[in-house]
Amino acid sequence: MSHDLADARATDWLERVAVGASAVCLVHCIGLPLLLAALPALATIVTVPESFHVWVLAFAVPASGVALLLGYRSHRARLPLLVGSVGLGLLALGALVLLGGAFETPVTIAGSVTLAMSHVMNWRRRHDRHGQR
């Protein structure tokens, strides 16, 4: 297997993990509050510490950063990097600055969707460059 093919497969794996993590984030941000609002009794049983958001961010930054940088190295398009940086910035804003505030959830959701979009853009550009899909 060539080195370029191995890099492409590793980057594909990172892209899938990053998009999956964004989807889990969306379920957490949208689903959990709806579930807790619908079932107040669960609010006393299921608690998610604020440190959870910091841990997720600590995972998202390196995983997304590596995948987006490897993609950039392959296709040289800056847009996925820019969009991904905005997404990570929004996630950081939600996790580190807006804790518990009214804007934490919408900003975090926007960051998660933006980051997922950047990974899809990155994946498409890498595969378009190599004539794959």
DSSP file with accessible surface (Angstrom, degrees, kcal/mol):
  #  RESIDUE AA STRUCTURE BP1 BP2  ACC     N-H-->O    O-->H-N    N-H-->O    O-->H-N    TCO  KAPPA ALPHA  PHI   PSI    X-CA   Y-CA   Z-CA
    1    1 A M              0   0  161      0, 0.0     2,-0.0     0, 0.0     0, 0.0   0.000 360.0 360.0 360.0 134.4    0.0    0.0    0.0
    2    2 A S     >  -     0   0   69      1,-0.1     4,-2.2     4,-0.0     5,-0.2  -0.302 360.0-118.1 -73.3 158.4    1.4    3.4   -0.9
    3    3 A H  H  > S+     0   0  134      1,-0.2     4,-2.5     2,-0.2     5,-0.2   0.888 115.0  53.2 -62.6 -39.9    2.1    6.0    1.7
    4    4 A D  H  > S+     0   0  115      2,-0.2     4,-2.4     1,-0.2    -1,-0.2   0.901 109.1  48.8 -63.5 -40.2   -0.4    8.4    0.0
    5    5 A L  H  > S+     0   0   57      2,-0.2     4,-2.5     1,-0.2    -2,-0.2   0.914 111.2  49.8 -66.6 -39.9   -3.2    5.8    0.2
    6    6 A A  H  X S+     0   0   40     -4,-2.2     4,-2.4     2,-0.2    -2,-0.2   0.922 111.5  48.9 -64.2 -42.1   -2.4    5.0    3.9
    7    7 A D  H  X S+     0   0   41     -4,-2.5     4,-2.6     2,-0.2    -2,-0.2   0.911 111.0  50.6 -62.1 -42.0   -2.5    8.8    4.6
    8    8 A A  H  X S+     0   0   12     -4,-2.4     4,-2.7     2,-0.2    -2,-0.2   0.916 111.6  47.3 -63.8 -42.3   -5.9    9.1    2.8
    9    9 A R  H  X S+     0   0  144     -4,-2.5     4,-2.2     2,-0.2    -1,-0.2   0.910 112.9  48.5 -67.0 -40.7   -7.3    6.1    4.8
   10   10 A A  H  X S+     0   0   50     -4,-2.4     4,-2.3     2,-0.2    -2,-0.2   0.919 113.2  47.8 -64.5 -41.2   -6.1    7.5    8.1
   11   11 A T  H  X S+     0   0    4     -4,-2.6     4,-2.8     2,-0.2    -2,-0.2   0.905 109.3  53.5 -67.8 -39.9   -7.5   10.9    7.2
   12   12 A D  H  X S+     0   0   16     -4,-2.7     4,-2.6     2,-0.2    -1,-0.2   0.925 108.9  50.1 -57.3 -43.7  -10.8    9.4    6.2
   13   13 A W  H  X S+     0   0  160     -4,-2.2     4,-2.5     1,-0.2    -2,-0.2   0.936 111.2  47.7 -61.6 -45.6  -11.0    7.6    9.6
   14   14 A L  H  X S+     0   0   29     -4,-2.3     4,-2.7     1,-0.2    -1,-0.2   0.902 111.0  51.7 -62.4 -40.7  -10.3   10.9   11.4
   15   15 A E  H  X S+     0   0    4     -4,-2.8     4,-2.7     2,-0.2     5,-0.2   0.932 110.8  47.9 -61.8 -44.4  -12.9   12.7    9.3
   16   16 A R  H  X S+     0   0  153     -4,-2.6     4,-2.6     1,-0.2    -2,-0.2   0.913 112.4  48.4 -64.0 -42.3  -15.5   10.0   10.2
   17   17 A V  H  X S+     0   0   42     -4,-2.5     4,-2.7     2,-0.2    -1,-0.2   0.927 112.6  49.0 -62.3 -43.3  -14.6   10.2   13.9
   18   18 A A  H  X S+     0   0    3     -4,-2.7     4,-2.1     2,-0.2    -2,-0.2   0.916 113.0  45.8 -66.0 -42.2  -14.9   14.0   13.8
   19   19 A V  H  X S+     0   0   52     -4,-2.7     4,-2.3     2,-0.2    -1,-0.2   0.925 113.5  50.8 -66.6 -40.6  -18.2   14.0   12.1
   20   20 A G  H  X S+     0   0   35     -4,-2.6     4,-2.5    -5,-0.2    -2,-0.2   0.910 108.8  51.0 -61.7 -41.2  -19.5   11.3   14.4
   21   21 A A  H  X S+     0   0   32     -4,-2.7     4,-2.4     1,-0.2    -1,-0.2   0.894 108.7  52.0 -64.3 -37.7  -18.3   13.3   17.4
   22   22 A S  H  X S+     0   0    6     -4,-2.1     4,-2.3     2,-0.2    -1,-0.2   0.905 109.4  49.9 -64.0 -40.1  -20.2   16.3   16.1
   23   23 A A  H  X S+     0   0   51     -4,-2.3     4,-2.4     2,-0.2    -2,-0.2   0.924 110.5  49.1 -64.7 -42.2  -23.3   14.2   15.7
   24   24 A V  H  X S+     0   0   97     -4,-2.5     4,-2.7     1,-0.2    -2,-0.2   0.910 109.7  53.1 -62.3 -40.3  -23.0   13.0   19.3
   25   25 A C  H  X S+     0   0   19     -4,-2.4     4,-3.3     1,-0.2     5,-0.2   0.921 108.3  49.7 -60.1 -44.5  -22.5   16.6   20.4
   26   26 A L  H  X>S+     0   0   44     -4,-2.3     4,-2.8     2,-0.2     5,-0.6   0.920 110.6  49.1 -62.2 -43.3  -25.8   17.5   18.6
   27   27 A V  I  X>S+     0   0  103     -4,-2.4     4,-1.5     1,-0.2     5,-1.2   0.933 114.5  46.4 -61.0 -43.1  -27.6   14.7   20.3
   28   28 A H  I  X5S+     0   0   35     -4,-2.7     4,-0.5     3,-0.2    -2,-0.2   0.939 116.4  43.8 -62.8 -47.1  -26.2   15.8   23.7
   29   29 A C  I  <5S+     0   0    8     -4,-3.3    -2,-0.2    -5,-0.2    -1,-0.2   0.847 130.6  21.9 -70.7 -36.1  -27.0   19.5   23.1
   30   30 A I  I  X5S+     0   0   81     -4,-2.8     4,-1.6    -5,-0.2    -3,-0.2   0.869 126.6  43.5 -97.4 -49.8  -30.5   19.0   21.7
   31   31 A G  I  X<S+     0   0   30     -4,-1.5     4,-2.9    -5,-0.6     5,-0.2   0.915 109.7  51.7 -69.3 -46.4  -31.7   15.6   22.9
   32   32 A L  H  X<S+     0   0   39     -5,-1.2     4,-3.1    -4,-0.5     5,-0.3   0.944 111.1  46.3 -62.5 -48.0  -30.5   15.7   26.5
   33   33 A P  H  > S+     0   0   60      0, 0.0     4,-2.5     0, 0.0    -1,-0.2   0.914 114.6  49.0 -61.2 -37.4  -32.1   19.0   27.4
   34   34 A L  H  X S+     0   0  115     -4,-1.6     4,-2.3     2,-0.2    -2,-0.2   0.922 112.9  47.4 -65.3 -42.5  -35.4   18.0   25.7
   35   35 A L  H  X S+     0   0   81     -4,-2.9     4,-2.1     2,-0.2    -1,-0.2   0.934 113.9  46.8 -63.2 -44.9  -35.3   14.7   27.6
   36   36 A L  H  < S+     0   0   45     -4,-3.1     7,-0.3     1,-0.2    -2,-0.2   0.862 112.7  49.9 -67.8 -33.6  -34.6   16.4   30.9
   37   37 A A  H  < S+     0   0   76     -4,-2.5    -1,-0.2    -5,-0.3    -2,-0.2   0.886 113.9  45.5 -69.6 -37.5  -37.4   19.0   30.2
   38   38 A A  H  < S+     0   0   74     -4,-2.3    -2,-0.2     1,-0.3    -1,-0.2   0.803 122.9  35.4 -75.5 -28.4  -39.9   16.2   29.4
   39   39 A L    >X  +     0   0   85     -4,-2.1     3,-2.0    -5,-0.2     4,-0.6  -0.667  65.8 177.4-127.9  77.5  -38.9   14.1   32.3
   40   40 A P  H >> S+     0   0   95      0, 0.0     3,-1.0     0, 0.0     4,-0.5   0.793  77.6  67.2 -54.3 -27.9  -38.1   16.3   35.3
   41   41 A A  H >> S+     0   0   73      1,-0.3     3,-0.9     2,-0.2     4,-0.5   0.849  94.4  58.2 -63.4 -30.9  -37.5   13.3   37.5
   42   42 A L  H X> S+     0   0   49     -3,-2.0     4,-3.5     1,-0.2     3,-0.9   0.770  88.2  75.2 -69.0 -24.3  -34.5   12.3   35.4
   43   43 A A  H << S+     0   0   47     -3,-1.0    -1,-0.2    -4,-0.6    -2,-0.2   0.801  96.8  47.8 -59.5 -28.4  -32.9   15.7   36.2
   44   44 A T  H << S+     0   0  120     -3,-0.9    -1,-0.3    -4,-0.5    -2,-0.2   0.710 119.7  38.5 -84.3 -18.4  -32.1   14.5   39.7
   45   45 A I  H << S+     0   0  125     -3,-0.9     2,-0.7    -4,-0.5    -2,-0.2   0.869 113.5  50.8 -96.0 -47.0  -30.6   11.2   38.4
   46   46 A V     <  +     0   0   59     -4,-3.5     2,-0.4     2,-0.0    -1,-0.2  -0.852  64.7 166.1-101.9 110.5  -28.8   12.2   35.2
   47   47 A T        -     0   0  110     -2,-0.7    -3,-0.0    -3,-0.1    -4,-0.0  -0.983  22.7-155.5-123.5 138.1  -26.3   15.0   35.6
   48   48 A V        -     0   0   50     -2,-0.4    -2,-0.0     3,-0.0     2,-0.0  -0.952  22.4-132.8-111.2 115.0  -23.7   16.0   33.1
   49   49 A P    >   -     0   0   77      0, 0.0     3,-1.8     0, 0.0     4,-0.4  -0.319  16.7-120.8 -66.0 150.6  -20.8   17.9   34.8
   50   50 A E  T >> S+     0   0   86      1,-0.3     3,-1.0     2,-0.2     4,-0.9   0.800 110.7  70.6 -61.5 -26.5  -19.6   21.0   33.0
   51   51 A S  H 3> S+     0   0   61      1,-0.2     4,-2.5     2,-0.2    -1,-0.3   0.760  82.2  74.3 -63.8 -21.0  -16.2   19.4   32.7
   52   52 A F  H <> S+     0   0   77     -3,-1.8     4,-2.4     1,-0.2    -1,-0.2   0.915  93.9  51.5 -55.3 -43.1  -17.8   17.1   30.1
   53   53 A H  H <> S+     0   0   28     -3,-1.0     4,-2.2    -4,-0.4    -1,-0.2   0.879 108.7  49.9 -65.4 -36.7  -17.8   20.0   27.7
   54   54 A V  H  X S+     0   0   64     -4,-0.9     4,-2.6     2,-0.2    -1,-0.2   0.913 110.6  50.0 -68.0 -40.3  -14.1   20.7   28.3
   55   55 A W  H  X S+     0   0  186     -4,-2.5     4,-1.4     2,-0.2    -2,-0.2   0.906 110.8  49.2 -64.7 -41.5  -13.2   17.0   27.8
   56   56 A V  H  X S+     0   0   53     -4,-2.4     4,-2.8     2,-0.2     3,-0.3   0.923 112.1  48.7 -63.7 -42.1  -15.2   16.9   24.5
   57   57 A L  H  X S+     0   0   20     -4,-2.2     4,-2.6     1,-0.2    -2,-0.2   0.914 106.6  56.2 -63.4 -40.5  -13.4   20.1   23.4
   58   58 A A  H  < S+     0   0   56     -4,-2.6    -1,-0.2     1,-0.2    -2,-0.2   0.802 113.6  41.6 -63.4 -27.5  -10.0   18.6   24.3
   59   59 A F  H  X S+     0   0  101     -4,-1.4     4,-1.8    -3,-0.3     5,-0.3   0.883 114.0  51.3 -81.4 -43.1  -10.9   15.7   22.0
   60   60 A A  H  X S+     0   0    9     -4,-2.8     4,-2.6     1,-0.2     5,-0.5   0.883 103.1  57.5 -66.5 -40.4  -12.3   17.8   19.2
   61   61 A V  H  X S+     0   0   71     -4,-2.6     4,-2.6     1,-0.2     5,-0.2   0.967 113.9  34.3 -62.1 -54.8   -9.5   20.2   18.8
   62   62 A P  H  > S+     0   0   71      0, 0.0     4,-2.7     0, 0.0     5,-0.3   0.935 120.6  49.0 -69.0 -40.3   -6.7   17.7   18.1
   63   63 A A  H  X S+     0   0   13     -4,-1.8     4,-2.1     1,-0.2    -2,-0.2   0.954 119.1  38.2 -62.6 -48.3   -8.8   15.2   16.1
   64   64 A S  H  X S+     0   0    2     -4,-2.6     4,-2.9    -5,-0.3     5,-0.3   0.906 115.2  54.4 -68.8 -41.4  -10.3   17.9   13.9
   65   65 A G  H  X S+     0   0   23     -4,-2.6     4,-2.5    -5,-0.5     5,-0.2   0.936 110.7  44.8 -58.9 -46.3   -7.1   19.9   13.7
   66   66 A V  H  X S+     0   0   71     -4,-2.7     4,-2.7    -5,-0.2     5,-0.2   0.946 115.1  47.5 -64.5 -47.2   -5.1   16.8   12.4
   67   67 A A  H  X S+     0   0    0     -4,-2.1     4,-2.2    -5,-0.3    -2,-0.2   0.931 115.2  45.2 -61.5 -44.1   -7.8   15.8    9.9
   68   68 A L  H  X S+     0   0    4     -4,-2.9     4,-2.6     2,-0.2    -1,-0.2   0.899 114.0  48.7 -69.8 -37.5   -8.3   19.3    8.5
   69   69 A L  H  X S+     0   0  101     -4,-2.5     4,-2.5    -5,-0.3    -2,-0.2   0.906 111.2  49.6 -69.1 -39.6   -4.5   19.9    8.3
   70   70 A L  H  X S+     0   0   41     -4,-2.7     4,-1.3    -5,-0.2    -2,-0.2   0.903 112.2  49.4 -63.7 -39.3   -3.9   16.6    6.5
   71   71 A G  H  X S+     0   0    0     -4,-2.2     4,-3.0    -5,-0.2     5,-0.4   0.932 109.8  50.5 -63.9 -44.0   -6.7   17.4    4.1
   72   72 A Y  H  X S+     0   0   53     -4,-2.6     4,-2.8     1,-0.2    -2,-0.2   0.917 106.4  55.4 -59.9 -41.5   -5.2   20.9    3.5
   73   73 A R  H  < S+     0   0  134     -4,-2.5    -1,-0.2     1,-0.2    -2,-0.2   0.845 114.2  41.9 -59.5 -31.4   -1.9   19.2    2.8
   74   74 A S  H  < S+     0   0   22     -4,-1.3    -2,-0.2    -3,-0.4    -1,-0.2   0.919 132.0  17.3 -82.4 -46.6   -3.6   17.1    0.2
   75   75 A H  H  < S-     0   0   27     -4,-3.0    -3,-0.2     2,-0.1    -2,-0.2   0.588  83.0-140.8-108.7 -13.3   -5.9   19.6   -1.6
   76   76 A R     <  +     0   0  152     -4,-2.8     2,-0.5    -5,-0.4    -4,-0.1   0.655  51.5 141.6  62.1  18.7   -4.5   23.0   -0.5
   77   77 A A        -     0   0   17     -6,-0.2     4,-0.5     1,-0.1    -1,-0.2  -0.799  37.7-163.3 -91.0 128.7   -8.0   24.6   -0.1
   78   78 A R  S  > S+     0   0  187     -2,-0.5     4,-2.6     1,-0.2     5,-0.2   0.699  72.6  81.9 -83.9 -20.8   -8.1   26.9    2.8
   79   79 A L  H  > S+     0   0   83      1,-0.2     4,-3.1     2,-0.2     5,-0.3   0.913  90.5  48.8 -57.8 -48.1  -11.9   27.0    3.1
   80   80 A P  H  > S+     0   0    0      0, 0.0     4,-2.7     0, 0.0    -1,-0.2   0.915 113.3  49.4 -59.0 -37.9  -12.3   23.8    5.1
   81   81 A L  H  > S+     0   0   42     -4,-0.5     4,-2.4     2,-0.2    -2,-0.2   0.921 113.3  46.2 -62.9 -44.3   -9.6   24.9    7.5
   82   82 A L  H  X S+     0   0  110     -4,-2.6     4,-2.2     2,-0.2    -1,-0.2   0.947 115.0  45.4 -64.2 -48.3  -11.3   28.3    7.9
   83   83 A V  H  X S+     0   0   26     -4,-3.1     4,-2.5     1,-0.2    -2,-0.2   0.917 113.7  50.5 -63.6 -41.4  -14.8   26.8    8.5
   84   84 A G  H  X S+     0   0    0     -4,-2.7     4,-2.8    -5,-0.3    -1,-0.2   0.896 108.5  52.2 -63.6 -38.9  -13.3   24.2   10.9
   85   85 A S  H  X S+     0   0   71     -4,-2.4     4,-2.5     2,-0.2    -1,-0.2   0.906 109.3  49.5 -63.9 -40.1  -11.5   26.9   12.8
   86   86 A V  H  X S+     0   0   75     -4,-2.2     4,-2.6     2,-0.2    -2,-0.2   0.936 111.6  49.6 -63.4 -44.2  -14.8   28.9   13.2
   87   87 A G  H  X S+     0   0    0     -4,-2.5     4,-2.4     1,-0.2    -2,-0.2   0.934 112.5  46.0 -60.6 -46.0  -16.6   25.7   14.3
   88   88 A L  H  X S+     0   0   26     -4,-2.8     4,-2.7     1,-0.2    -1,-0.2   0.890 111.2  53.7 -64.8 -37.3  -13.9   24.9   16.9
   89   89 A G  H  X S+     0   0   40     -4,-2.5     4,-2.6    -5,-0.2    -2,-0.2   0.915 109.3  47.8 -62.4 -42.0  -14.0   28.6   18.1
   90   90 A L  H  X S+     0   0   47     -4,-2.6     4,-2.5     2,-0.2    -2,-0.2   0.908 111.5  50.4 -65.9 -40.7  -17.7   28.4   18.6
   91   91 A L  H  X S+     0   0   17     -4,-2.4     4,-2.7     2,-0.2    -2,-0.2   0.923 112.1  47.7 -61.6 -43.1  -17.4   25.1   20.5
   92   92 A A  H  X>S+     0   0   29     -4,-2.7     4,-2.9     2,-0.2     5,-0.5   0.909 110.0  52.7 -64.2 -41.4  -14.7   26.7   22.7
   93   93 A L  I  X>S+     0   0   69     -4,-2.6     5,-2.4     1,-0.2     4,-1.9   0.938 113.5  43.6 -59.3 -45.9  -16.8   29.7   23.3
   94   94 A G  I  <5S+     0   0    0     -4,-2.5    -2,-0.2     3,-0.2    -1,-0.2   0.916 120.0  41.0 -65.6 -42.1  -19.7   27.5   24.4
   95   95 A A  I  <5S+     0   0    6     -4,-2.7    -2,-0.2    -5,-0.2    -1,-0.2   0.806 128.9  24.9 -79.4 -28.9  -17.6   25.2   26.6
   96   96 A L  I  <5S+     0   0   98     -4,-2.9    -3,-0.2    -5,-0.2    -2,-0.2   0.694 131.7  23.2-111.8 -24.1  -15.3   27.8   28.2
   97   97 A V  I  <<S+     0   0  103     -4,-1.9    -3,-0.2    -5,-0.5    -4,-0.1   0.789 119.0  45.3-112.4 -45.7  -17.0   31.2   28.2
   98   98 A L  S > <S+     0   0   45     -5,-2.4     3,-2.7     5,-0.1     6,-0.4   0.183  72.8 163.8 -93.0  19.9  -20.8   30.8   28.0
   99   99 A L  T 3  S-     0   0   83      1,-0.3     3,-0.1    -6,-0.2    -4,-0.1  -0.079  74.2  -9.5 -45.2 120.7  -21.1   28.0   30.6
  100  100 A G  T 3  S+     0   0   62      1,-0.2    -1,-0.3    -6,-0.2    -2,-0.1   0.402 105.0 129.4  72.0  -2.6  -24.7   27.7   31.7
  101  101 A G  S X  S-     0   0   39     -3,-2.7     3,-1.1    -7,-0.2     4,-0.5  -0.256  75.9-102.5 -80.7 171.1  -25.8   30.9   30.0
  102  102 A A  T 3  S+     0   0   92      1,-0.2     3,-0.1     2,-0.1    -1,-0.1   0.778 120.4  47.4 -63.8 -26.0  -28.7   31.3   27.6
  103  103 A F  T 3> S+     0   0  144      1,-0.2     4,-2.3     2,-0.1     5,-0.3   0.479  84.6  92.0 -97.2  -3.5  -26.4   31.2   24.6
  104  104 A E  H <> S+     0   0   15     -3,-1.1     4,-2.5    -6,-0.4     5,-0.2   0.954  89.9  42.2 -57.1 -52.3  -24.3   28.2   25.5
  105  105 A T  H  > S+     0   0   57     -4,-0.5     4,-2.8     2,-0.2     5,-0.2   0.950 116.1  45.9 -65.7 -49.2  -26.5   25.6   23.7
  106  106 A P  H  > S+     0   0   70      0, 0.0     4,-2.4     0, 0.0    -1,-0.2   0.913 115.7  47.2 -62.8 -37.3  -27.2   27.5   20.5
  107  107 A V  H  X S+     0   0   27     -4,-2.3     4,-2.4     2,-0.2    -2,-0.2   0.921 113.4  48.4 -68.9 -40.3  -23.5   28.5   20.1
  108  108 A T  H  X S+     0   0   10     -4,-2.5     4,-2.6    -5,-0.3    -1,-0.2   0.912 111.9  49.2 -65.6 -42.1  -22.3   25.0   20.8
  109  109 A I  H  X S+     0   0   40     -4,-2.8     4,-2.7     2,-0.2     5,-0.3   0.939 111.2  49.8 -62.1 -45.1  -24.8   23.6   18.3
  110  110 A A  H  X S+     0   0   42     -4,-2.4     4,-2.5    -5,-0.2    -2,-0.2   0.916 112.0  48.8 -60.3 -41.5  -23.7   26.1   15.7
  111  111 A G  H  X S+     0   0    0     -4,-2.4     4,-2.7     2,-0.2    -1,-0.2   0.919 111.4  49.0 -64.5 -42.0  -20.1   25.2   16.3
  112  112 A S  H  X S+     0   0    1     -4,-2.6     4,-2.5     2,-0.2    -2,-0.2   0.928 113.9  44.9 -65.3 -44.9  -20.8   21.5   16.0
  113  113 A V  H  X S+     0   0   61     -4,-2.7     4,-2.5     2,-0.2    -2,-0.2   0.924 114.3  49.7 -65.4 -43.1  -22.7   21.8   12.7
  114  114 A T  H  X S+     0   0   29     -4,-2.5     4,-2.1    -5,-0.3    -2,-0.2   0.923 111.7  48.4 -62.2 -43.5  -20.0   24.2   11.3
  115  115 A L  H  X S+     0   0    2     -4,-2.7     4,-1.9     2,-0.2    -1,-0.2   0.922 110.8  50.3 -64.6 -43.5  -17.3   21.8   12.3
  116  116 A A  H  X S+     0   0   21     -4,-2.5     4,-2.2     1,-0.2    -2,-0.2   0.918 109.3  52.5 -60.8 -41.5  -19.1   18.8   10.7
  117  117 A M  H  X S+     0   0   99     -4,-2.5     4,-2.8     1,-0.2    -1,-0.2   0.902 106.6  53.2 -60.5 -40.5  -19.6   20.8    7.5
  118  118 A S  H  X S+     0   0    0     -4,-2.1     4,-2.5     1,-0.2    -1,-0.2   0.889 108.4  49.8 -63.8 -37.5  -15.9   21.6    7.4
  119  119 A H  H  X S+     0   0    1     -4,-1.9     4,-2.7     2,-0.2    -1,-0.2   0.893 111.0  48.8 -69.2 -37.6  -15.0   17.9    7.7
  120  120 A V  H  X S+     0   0   59     -4,-2.2     4,-2.7     2,-0.2     5,-0.2   0.935 112.9  48.1 -65.0 -44.7  -17.5   17.0    4.9
  121  121 A M  H  X S+     0   0   44     -4,-2.8     4,-2.5     2,-0.2    -2,-0.2   0.925 112.9  48.8 -59.3 -44.7  -15.9   19.8    2.7
  122  122 A N  H  X S+     0   0    1     -4,-2.5     4,-2.4     2,-0.2    -2,-0.2   0.931 111.7  48.6 -61.2 -47.8  -12.4   18.5    3.5
  123  123 A W  H  X S+     0   0   64     -4,-2.7     4,-2.5     1,-0.2     5,-0.2   0.932 112.3  48.5 -59.5 -47.7  -13.4   14.9    2.7
  124  124 A R  H  X S+     0   0  127     -4,-2.7     4,-2.9     1,-0.2     5,-0.2   0.912 111.9  48.7 -61.4 -44.1  -15.0   15.9   -0.6
  125  125 A R  H  X S+     0   0   99     -4,-2.5     4,-1.9    -5,-0.2    -1,-0.2   0.905 111.9  49.1 -65.4 -39.6  -12.0   18.1   -1.7
  126  126 A R  H  X S+     0   0    5     -4,-2.4     4,-1.3    -5,-0.2    -2,-0.2   0.939 116.1  42.3 -64.3 -44.0   -9.5   15.3   -0.8
  127  127 A H  H  <>S+     0   0    8     -4,-2.5     5,-3.1     1,-0.2     4,-0.4   0.856 111.9  53.8 -74.4 -33.7  -11.5   12.7   -2.8
  128  128 A D  H ><5S+     0   0   91     -4,-2.9     3,-0.9    -5,-0.2    -1,-0.2   0.896 107.3  53.0 -63.3 -38.4  -12.2   15.0   -5.7
  129  129 A R  H 3<5S+     0   0  150     -4,-1.9    -1,-0.2     1,-0.3    -2,-0.2   0.860 115.6  39.2 -64.8 -34.4   -8.5   15.7   -6.0
  130  130 A H  T 3<5S-     0   0   78     -4,-1.3    -1,-0.3    -5,-0.1    -2,-0.2   0.327 113.3-115.0 -99.0   4.2   -7.8   11.9   -6.1
  131  131 A G  T < 5S+     0   0   74     -3,-0.9     2,-0.3    -4,-0.4    -3,-0.2   0.788  76.2 120.9  68.7  30.1  -10.8   11.1   -8.3
  132  132 A Q      <       0   0   76     -5,-3.1    -1,-0.2    -6,-0.1    -2,-0.1  -0.747 360.0 360.0-117.1 167.2  -12.5    9.0   -5.6
  133  133 A R              0   0  166     -2,-0.3    -9,-0.0    -3,-0.1    -5,-0.0  -0.924 360.0 360.0-156.2 360.0  -15.8    9.2   -3.7
